[in-house]
């Protein structure tokens, strides 16, 4: 798409997304030369202690820029589809939207619908690619821009950007880096869509794996697992749902940060081997896990040393959570 002087024309874009990861991409679009003609996002949800209906990050960004906001419960309704098609958009950008896009919506924009997915496809298709990559011990992650089709994250790949996963990365930290990377890749892909140079690479289904949605039940630590596996679980589930174990009095001890230690231990998994200002060492299947940052219900996140100043946890204490 070029104007009479041969310059690339800005694209008319429908944006569909809901959480903060999507809002980062929307902000990048709103700051670009492109026109965001409409924003589709999930209906407001109850949040906070008062359970007050609250707009998601994408809706908040759209309202700040006076972009029309649509919050249908489904895109399967013919009237909703007609309303969407009436925008006559060049492309629809979809980022963590949360609703199924029927064929009618996929085909409505001139260039169809494209998606930012937080993994190096075809690895980790599905709802929780960031957490699953950390849990699996992947050393790299990234984002993929895909041309959406009827499948789940199966469309042709338009662009990829890669970043490392370090041993210190939490799910939240990786999320934030990938959000920025996704916005950059999106703007790059839109240029190539506009000038006609974009081409899609078909995914190899043989290399795919599924990143299932995180279940809160997964946050309970099983101390009979290897220490490194538990450490990855803790990293992946920060800041949500936060891994935890059960103290002898039944309270949940949320664990925000820990390190695996190579050390011989004859203790039953889940046993406190040592507890001091350095950390709380817990026996696992193959060594020790040292808890560094923890939190009691209703309290704030503190170092293990500060926690021990207020809570007595002696060597030999058994923590709950084994399945």
C-alpha beads as a LAMMPS data file, in Angstrom:
LAMMPS data file: protein, C-alpha beads

323 atoms
322 bonds

1 atom types
1 bond types

-500.0 500.0 xlo xhi
-500.0 500.0 ylo yhi
-500.0 500.0 zlo zhi

Masses

1 110.0

Atoms # bond

1 1 1 0.000 0.000 0.000
2 1 1 1.666 3.204 -1.217
3 1 1 0.416 6.730 -1.738
4 1 1 0.797 8.817 -4.918
5 1 1 4.337 9.777 -3.898
6 1 1 5.381 6.175 -3.404
7 1 1 5.360 6.265 0.402
8 1 1 3.909 3.435 2.428
9 1 1 0.383 4.183 3.576
10 1 1 -0.490 3.717 7.244
11 1 1 -2.635 0.656 7.870
12 1 1 -6.119 0.784 9.345
13 1 1 -6.022 -1.650 12.245
14 1 1 -8.463 -3.375 14.578
15 1 1 -6.717 -4.381 17.793
16 1 1 -7.956 -7.271 19.934
17 1 1 -6.395 -8.040 23.314
18 1 1 -6.952 -7.834 27.051
19 1 1 -4.001 -8.086 29.522
20 1 1 -0.836 -6.059 30.040
21 1 1 1.137 -8.132 27.506
22 1 1 -1.309 -6.972 24.831
23 1 1 -1.376 -3.379 26.117
24 1 1 2.352 -3.023 25.401
25 1 1 1.704 -3.821 21.734
26 1 1 -1.297 -1.492 21.626
27 1 1 0.741 1.406 23.009
28 1 1 3.336 0.788 20.285
29 1 1 0.633 0.856 17.613
30 1 1 -0.943 4.007 19.008
31 1 1 2.455 5.723 18.893
32 1 1 3.054 4.618 15.289
33 1 1 1.824 6.019 11.990
34 1 1 -0.922 3.397 11.782
35 1 1 -4.582 4.083 12.583
36 1 1 -6.164 1.968 15.318
37 1 1 -9.818 2.286 14.359
38 1 1 -11.267 -0.020 17.034
39 1 1 -10.225 -2.035 20.068
40 1 1 -11.867 -5.311 21.018
41 1 1 -11.286 -6.582 24.537
42 1 1 -12.833 -8.874 27.134
43 1 1 -15.716 -7.554 29.265
44 1 1 -14.717 -5.849 32.524
45 1 1 -14.053 -8.310 35.355
46 1 1 -14.428 -8.057 39.143
47 1 1 -11.105 -7.231 40.789
48 1 1 -9.688 -6.304 44.175
49 1 1 -11.166 -6.911 47.600
50 1 1 -14.330 -5.019 46.693
51 1 1 -14.762 -7.140 43.538
52 1 1 -15.513 -3.964 41.596
53 1 1 -15.827 -4.281 37.824
54 1 1 -12.475 -3.182 36.436
55 1 1 -11.301 -2.452 32.901
56 1 1 -8.338 -4.457 31.667
57 1 1 -5.046 -2.808 30.610
58 1 1 -5.970 -2.806 26.902
59 1 1 -9.292 -1.059 27.498
60 1 1 -7.620 1.502 29.733
61 1 1 -5.062 2.291 27.014
62 1 1 -7.766 2.598 24.354
63 1 1 -9.812 4.982 26.487
64 1 1 -6.738 7.124 27.115
65 1 1 -6.425 7.585 23.340
66 1 1 -10.175 7.910 22.667
67 1 1 -10.235 4.760 20.537
68 1 1 -13.686 3.108 20.288
69 1 1 -13.876 0.029 22.528
70 1 1 -15.997 -3.078 21.891
71 1 1 -16.470 -5.805 24.501
72 1 1 -18.626 -8.580 23.033
73 1 1 -19.087 -11.793 24.983
74 1 1 -18.479 -13.741 21.773
75 1 1 -17.435 -13.160 18.173
76 1 1 -19.733 -15.935 16.956
77 1 1 -22.756 -13.627 16.778
78 1 1 -23.598 -12.455 13.236
79 1 1 -24.356 -8.890 14.370
80 1 1 -20.982 -8.640 16.111
81 1 1 -19.252 -9.933 12.987
82 1 1 -21.083 -7.405 10.799
83 1 1 -20.091 -4.589 13.144
84 1 1 -16.458 -5.682 13.025
85 1 1 -16.449 -6.002 9.240
86 1 1 -17.963 -2.509 8.929
87 1 1 -14.679 -1.013 10.171
88 1 1 -13.148 -2.044 6.810
89 1 1 -9.794 -2.615 8.460
90 1 1 -6.648 -3.570 6.598
91 1 1 -5.565 -5.970 9.330
92 1 1 -6.641 -7.169 12.766
93 1 1 -3.909 -7.544 15.380
94 1 1 -4.725 -10.120 18.061
95 1 1 -2.709 -10.390 21.278
96 1 1 -3.881 -12.499 24.236
97 1 1 -7.497 -11.636 23.468
98 1 1 -9.164 -14.680 24.998
99 1 1 -12.011 -15.235 22.515
100 1 1 -12.232 -17.669 19.614
101 1 1 -12.051 -15.987 16.212
102 1 1 -14.428 -17.658 13.739
103 1 1 -13.583 -17.857 10.038
104 1 1 -15.827 -14.865 9.323
105 1 1 -13.649 -12.673 11.564
106 1 1 -10.372 -14.151 10.329
107 1 1 -11.333 -13.208 6.783
108 1 1 -12.920 -9.802 7.489
109 1 1 -9.813 -7.536 7.297
110 1 1 -8.104 -7.083 3.935
111 1 1 -4.910 -8.778 5.130
112 1 1 -6.618 -11.053 7.647
113 1 1 -5.632 -11.384 11.295
114 1 1 -2.142 -11.584 12.743
115 1 1 -1.150 -12.641 16.244
116 1 1 1.761 -12.063 18.621
117 1 1 2.529 -15.365 20.339
118 1 1 4.989 -15.495 23.252
119 1 1 7.076 -18.463 22.129
120 1 1 9.291 -19.614 19.313
121 1 1 6.648 -21.526 17.423
122 1 1 5.929 -24.303 16.798
123 1 1 7.217 -24.894 20.334
124 1 1 4.713 -24.046 23.067
125 1 1 1.435 -23.502 21.309
126 1 1 -1.339 -22.692 23.751
127 1 1 -2.267 -20.498 26.697
128 1 1 0.838 -20.437 28.928
129 1 1 3.984 -20.516 26.776
130 1 1 6.058 -18.304 29.087
131 1 1 5.574 -20.404 32.225
132 1 1 5.860 -23.722 30.396
133 1 1 9.163 -22.702 28.813
134 1 1 10.663 -21.899 32.222
135 1 1 9.301 -25.065 33.842
136 1 1 10.754 -27.167 31.015
137 1 1 14.187 -25.608 31.477
138 1 1 14.307 -23.985 28.037
139 1 1 17.342 -21.737 27.603
140 1 1 15.663 -19.514 25.005
141 1 1 12.248 -18.065 24.324
142 1 1 10.924 -15.393 22.027
143 1 1 7.926 -14.166 20.094
144 1 1 6.413 -15.224 16.811
145 1 1 4.133 -13.155 14.595
146 1 1 1.739 -15.494 12.818
147 1 1 -0.956 -15.200 10.193
148 1 1 -3.916 -16.591 12.070
149 1 1 -5.860 -19.579 10.772
150 1 1 -8.507 -21.871 12.266
151 1 1 -5.993 -23.842 14.332
152 1 1 -4.528 -23.059 17.765
153 1 1 -1.363 -21.053 17.089
154 1 1 -0.812 -23.036 13.886
155 1 1 -0.675 -20.213 11.314
156 1 1 2.189 -19.331 9.001
157 1 1 5.071 -17.568 10.775
158 1 1 5.782 -14.028 9.554
159 1 1 8.572 -13.060 11.942
160 1 1 10.465 -14.355 14.976
161 1 1 12.471 -12.618 17.673
162 1 1 14.554 -14.562 20.224
163 1 1 15.720 -13.872 23.778
164 1 1 17.590 -15.913 26.378
165 1 1 16.042 -17.407 29.489
166 1 1 18.460 -17.081 32.396
167 1 1 18.452 -19.025 35.644
168 1 1 17.363 -15.835 37.428
169 1 1 14.346 -15.155 35.209
170 1 1 10.901 -15.203 36.772
171 1 1 7.764 -15.621 34.724
172 1 1 7.068 -11.928 35.219
173 1 1 10.492 -10.802 34.046
174 1 1 10.356 -12.943 30.918
175 1 1 6.798 -11.741 30.269
176 1 1 7.924 -8.107 30.323
177 1 1 10.846 -8.681 27.947
178 1 1 8.703 -10.649 25.508
179 1 1 5.987 -7.982 25.559
180 1 1 8.493 -5.395 24.348
181 1 1 9.982 -7.816 21.838
182 1 1 6.496 -8.622 20.544
183 1 1 5.664 -4.976 19.980
184 1 1 8.878 -4.478 18.025
185 1 1 8.262 -7.568 15.891
186 1 1 4.673 -6.468 15.247
187 1 1 5.679 -3.062 13.874
188 1 1 8.304 -4.711 11.671
189 1 1 5.779 -7.205 10.307
190 1 1 3.249 -4.457 9.572
191 1 1 5.817 -2.664 7.399
192 1 1 6.349 -5.826 5.364
193 1 1 2.611 -6.432 5.131
194 1 1 2.148 -2.896 3.870
195 1 1 4.923 -3.057 1.249
196 1 1 3.958 -6.552 0.125
197 1 1 7.270 -8.172 1.059
198 1 1 5.904 -10.370 3.844
199 1 1 5.988 -14.136 3.392
200 1 1 4.868 -16.830 5.765
201 1 1 6.809 -19.908 6.846
202 1 1 4.696 -23.008 7.423
203 1 1 5.113 -24.507 10.901
204 1 1 6.468 -28.019 11.318
205 1 1 3.779 -29.710 13.395
206 1 1 6.228 -32.445 14.386
207 1 1 8.111 -29.915 16.521
208 1 1 5.058 -28.577 18.325
209 1 1 4.191 -28.986 21.988
210 1 1 1.271 -27.703 24.025
211 1 1 1.464 -25.037 26.740
212 1 1 -1.628 -25.811 28.771
213 1 1 -3.270 -23.135 30.904
214 1 1 -1.824 -22.778 34.402
215 1 1 -3.951 -24.373 37.113
216 1 1 -3.651 -22.925 40.625
217 1 1 -3.282 -26.486 41.929
218 1 1 0.108 -26.664 40.199
219 1 1 1.452 -24.041 42.613
220 1 1 1.603 -26.511 45.521
221 1 1 5.193 -27.756 45.758
222 1 1 5.873 -31.477 45.747
223 1 1 9.117 -31.832 47.687
224 1 1 9.724 -35.320 46.299
225 1 1 10.618 -33.708 42.965
226 1 1 14.214 -32.727 42.074
227 1 1 15.437 -29.403 43.493
228 1 1 16.062 -27.833 40.075
229 1 1 12.574 -28.772 38.919
230 1 1 11.035 -27.125 41.989
231 1 1 13.191 -24.014 41.512
232 1 1 11.908 -23.688 37.941
233 1 1 8.337 -24.065 39.192
234 1 1 8.901 -21.235 41.679
235 1 1 10.416 -19.001 38.986
236 1 1 7.682 -19.728 36.448
237 1 1 4.850 -19.036 38.904
238 1 1 6.142 -15.614 39.961
239 1 1 4.156 -13.337 40.037
240 1 1 1.177 -15.728 39.523
241 1 1 -0.070 -18.012 40.949
242 1 1 3.057 -18.128 43.217
243 1 1 4.400 -21.488 44.353
244 1 1 3.740 -22.427 47.978
245 1 1 4.170 -25.054 50.636
246 1 1 2.255 -25.767 53.852
247 1 1 3.692 -24.919 57.248
248 1 1 3.063 -27.228 60.253
249 1 1 0.257 -24.934 61.457
250 1 1 -1.488 -25.224 58.080
251 1 1 -0.609 -21.758 56.788
252 1 1 0.490 -21.365 53.194
253 1 1 4.055 -20.161 52.814
254 1 1 4.355 -18.547 49.389
255 1 1 7.813 -18.893 47.879
256 1 1 8.981 -16.132 45.560
257 1 1 12.624 -16.981 45.126
258 1 1 14.834 -20.005 45.744
259 1 1 18.021 -21.670 44.539
260 1 1 18.869 -25.334 44.102
261 1 1 21.892 -26.523 46.071
262 1 1 23.906 -29.619 45.260
263 1 1 24.270 -31.291 48.611
264 1 1 23.768 -34.761 50.000
265 1 1 20.779 -35.134 52.281
266 1 1 19.393 -38.215 53.923
267 1 1 16.322 -36.316 55.111
268 1 1 12.812 -37.050 53.944
269 1 1 11.798 -34.650 51.128
270 1 1 10.077 -31.606 52.612
271 1 1 12.199 -31.619 55.778
272 1 1 13.784 -28.365 56.962
273 1 1 17.496 -29.208 57.070
274 1 1 18.712 -25.783 58.154
275 1 1 17.105 -22.397 58.767
276 1 1 19.162 -19.228 59.292
277 1 1 19.595 -15.719 57.924
278 1 1 21.157 -17.129 54.750
279 1 1 18.035 -19.057 53.832
280 1 1 15.839 -22.026 54.622
281 1 1 17.211 -25.293 53.240
282 1 1 14.591 -27.905 52.386
283 1 1 15.319 -31.513 51.442
284 1 1 14.144 -32.594 47.985
285 1 1 14.490 -35.742 45.933
286 1 1 18.087 -35.027 44.936
287 1 1 19.502 -32.280 47.125
288 1 1 18.451 -29.083 48.837
289 1 1 16.354 -26.107 47.849
290 1 1 17.231 -22.874 49.639
291 1 1 14.281 -20.516 50.093
292 1 1 15.331 -16.867 49.759
293 1 1 12.120 -14.820 49.505
294 1 1 8.855 -15.929 51.148
295 1 1 5.476 -14.572 52.216
296 1 1 2.862 -15.483 54.813
297 1 1 -0.872 -14.937 54.193
298 1 1 -1.723 -11.270 54.640
299 1 1 1.949 -10.355 54.970
300 1 1 4.470 -8.881 52.614
301 1 1 7.233 -10.568 50.683
302 1 1 10.355 -10.802 52.881
303 1 1 13.735 -12.471 52.985
304 1 1 13.885 -15.857 54.663
305 1 1 16.033 -14.291 57.383
306 1 1 13.353 -11.710 58.182
307 1 1 10.694 -14.420 58.103
308 1 1 12.613 -16.441 60.718
309 1 1 12.713 -13.414 63.011
310 1 1 8.929 -13.666 63.303
311 1 1 8.257 -17.375 62.771
312 1 1 10.012 -20.281 64.476
313 1 1 11.005 -22.908 61.930
314 1 1 13.512 -25.397 63.260
315 1 1 15.597 -28.054 61.559
316 1 1 13.670 -31.308 61.337
317 1 1 10.308 -29.631 60.705
318 1 1 8.308 -31.289 57.944
319 1 1 6.658 -29.036 55.361
320 1 1 3.530 -30.166 53.550
321 1 1 2.867 -30.482 49.869
322 1 1 4.016 -33.967 48.885
323 1 1 1.492 -35.709 46.634

Bonds

1 1 1 2
2 1 2 3
3 1 3 4
4 1 4 5
5 1 5 6
6 1 6 7
7 1 7 8
8 1 8 9
9 1 9 10
10 1 10 11
11 1 11 12
12 1 12 13
13 1 13 14
14 1 14 15
15 1 15 16
16 1 16 17
17 1 17 18
18 1 18 19
19 1 19 20
20 1 20 21
21 1 21 22
22 1 22 23
23 1 23 24
24 1 24 25
25 1 25 26
26 1 26 27
27 1 27 28
28 1 28 29
29 1 29 30
30 1 30 31
31 1 31 32
32 1 32 33
33 1 33 34
34 1 34 35
35 1 35 36
36 1 36 37
37 1 37 38
38 1 38 39
39 1 39 40
40 1 40 41
41 1 41 42
42 1 42 43
43 1 43 44
44 1 44 45
45 1 45 46
46 1 46 47
47 1 47 48
48 1 48 49
49 1 49 50
50 1 50 51
51 1 51 52
52 1 52 53
53 1 53 54
54 1 54 55
55 1 55 56
56 1 56 57
57 1 57 58
58 1 58 59
59 1 59 60
60 1 60 61
61 1 61 62
62 1 62 63
63 1 63 64
64 1 64 65
65 1 65 66
66 1 66 67
67 1 67 68
68 1 68 69
69 1 69 70
70 1 70 71
71 1 71 72
72 1 72 73
73 1 73 74
74 1 74 75
75 1 75 76
76 1 76 77
77 1 77 78
78 1 78 79
79 1 79 80
80 1 80 81
81 1 81 82
82 1 82 83
83 1 83 84
84 1 84 85
85 1 85 86
86 1 86 87
87 1 87 88
88 1 88 89
89 1 89 90
90 1 90 91
91 1 91 92
92 1 92 93
93 1 93 94
94 1 94 95
95 1 95 96
96 1 96 97
97 1 97 98
98 1 98 99
99 1 99 100
100 1 100 101
101 1 101 102
102 1 102 103
103 1 103 104
104 1 104 105
105 1 105 106
106 1 106 107
107 1 107 108
108 1 108 109
109 1 109 110
110 1 110 111
111 1 111 112
112 1 112 113
113 1 113 114
114 1 114 115
115 1 115 116
116 1 116 117
117 1 117 118
118 1 118 119
119 1 119 120
120 1 120 121
121 1 121 122
122 1 122 123
123 1 123 124
124 1 124 125
125 1 125 126
126 1 126 127
127 1 127 128
128 1 128 129
129 1 129 130
130 1 130 131
131 1 131 132
132 1 132 133
133 1 133 134
134 1 134 135
135 1 135 136
136 1 136 137
137 1 137 138
138 1 138 139
139 1 139 140
140 1 140 141
141 1 141 142
142 1 142 143
143 1 143 144
144 1 144 145
145 1 145 146
146 1 146 147
147 1 147 148
148 1 148 149
149 1 149 150
150 1 150 151
151 1 151 152
152 1 152 153
153 1 153 154
154 1 154 155
155 1 155 156
156 1 156 157
157 1 157 158
158 1 158 159
159 1 159 160
160 1 160 161
161 1 161 162
162 1 162 163
163 1 163 164
164 1 164 165
165 1 165 166
166 1 166 167
167 1 167 168
168 1 168 169
169 1 169 170
170 1 170 171
171 1 171 172
172 1 172 173
173 1 173 174
174 1 174 175
175 1 175 176
176 1 176 177
177 1 177 178
178 1 178 179
179 1 179 180
180 1 180 181
181 1 181 182
182 1 182 183
183 1 183 184
184 1 184 185
185 1 185 186
186 1 186 187
187 1 187 188
188 1 188 189
189 1 189 190
190 1 190 191
191 1 191 192
192 1 192 193
193 1 193 194
194 1 194 195
195 1 195 196
196 1 196 197
197 1 197 198
198 1 198 199
199 1 199 200
200 1 200 201
201 1 201 202
202 1 202 203
203 1 203 204
204 1 204 205
205 1 205 206
206 1 206 207
207 1 207 208
208 1 208 209
209 1 209 210
210 1 210 211
211 1 211 212
212 1 212 213
213 1 213 214
214 1 214 215
215 1 215 216
216 1 216 217
217 1 217 218
218 1 218 219
219 1 219 220
220 1 220 221
221 1 221 222
222 1 222 223
223 1 223 224
224 1 224 225
225 1 225 226
226 1 226 227
227 1 227 228
228 1 228 229
229 1 229 230
230 1 230 231
231 1 231 232
232 1 232 233
233 1 233 234
234 1 234 235
235 1 235 236
236 1 236 237
237 1 237 238
238 1 238 239
239 1 239 240
240 1 240 241
241 1 241 242
242 1 242 243
243 1 243 244
244 1 244 245
245 1 245 246
246 1 246 247
247 1 247 248
248 1 248 249
249 1 249 250
250 1 250 251
251 1 251 252
252 1 252 253
253 1 253 254
254 1 254 255
255 1 255 256
256 1 256 257
257 1 257 258
258 1 258 259
259 1 259 260
260 1 260 261
261 1 261 262
262 1 262 263
263 1 263 264
264 1 264 265
265 1 265 266
266 1 266 267
267 1 267 268
268 1 268 269
269 1 269 270
270 1 270 271
271 1 271 272
272 1 272 273
273 1 273 274
274 1 274 275
275 1 275 276
276 1 276 277
277 1 277 278
278 1 278 279
279 1 279 280
280 1 280 281
281 1 281 282
282 1 282 283
283 1 283 284
284 1 284 285
285 1 285 286
286 1 286 287
287 1 287 288
288 1 288 289
289 1 289 290
290 1 290 291
291 1 291 292
292 1 292 293
293 1 293 294
294 1 294 295
295 1 295 296
296 1 296 297
297 1 297 298
298 1 298 299
299 1 299 300
300 1 300 301
301 1 301 302
302 1 302 303
303 1 303 304
304 1 304 305
305 1 305 306
306 1 306 307
307 1 307 308
308 1 308 309
309 1 309 310
310 1 310 311
311 1 311 312
312 1 312 313
313 1 313 314
314 1 314 315
315 1 315 316
316 1 316 317
317 1 317 318
318 1 318 319
319 1 319 320
320 1 320 321
321 1 321 322
322 1 322 323
